[in-house]
Amino acid sequence: MRVIVLKVRQKKNLEELDLAIERRRTLEEDLHAPEPGGWKMLKNAQPGDMAIWYAASPDQEYRAWGWVVGRPVPSPVQSGIYFGPVAAVRRLAPVSRMKVAEASGFNRDGVKQRAEEVRLRTDEFLLAVGIDNKIVRNRELISAEIARVLQ
């Protein structure tokens, strides 16, 4: 199970994130949209991975989280970009990148432009962004169950 940080860059993206939180999912009904439903995602993300949204400038805050519920698909218009669906999207109390970096070391020196995986000190990262300790402790079981249900 991976923890993947997804990026929010512009006001439009913040509005899309607010809509995903309201709907509790990123899935789009419009199959004719120029981009697939979901969010820009790691190519190798899998159902059951945890997604955490990070809003870049000017906020530099973590804002929401959810569970990846489908395999990413390539963008038909942007080479090397993949989109993946996330469900059970929930708002986090905004927490600054620096506070999370101090607690976990993640993105201490800067932020990449695309989605990225939290590879080290994952528990500390999740607790610092505000994920409940019960979920942190049981995330592998939750992830496995989500993946099993979606097969």
Summary of the structure (lengths in Angstrom):
residues: 151
radius of gyration: 14.5
end to end distance: 15.3
largest distance: 43.1
contacts: 454
relative contact order: 0.22
helix: 31%
strand: 28%
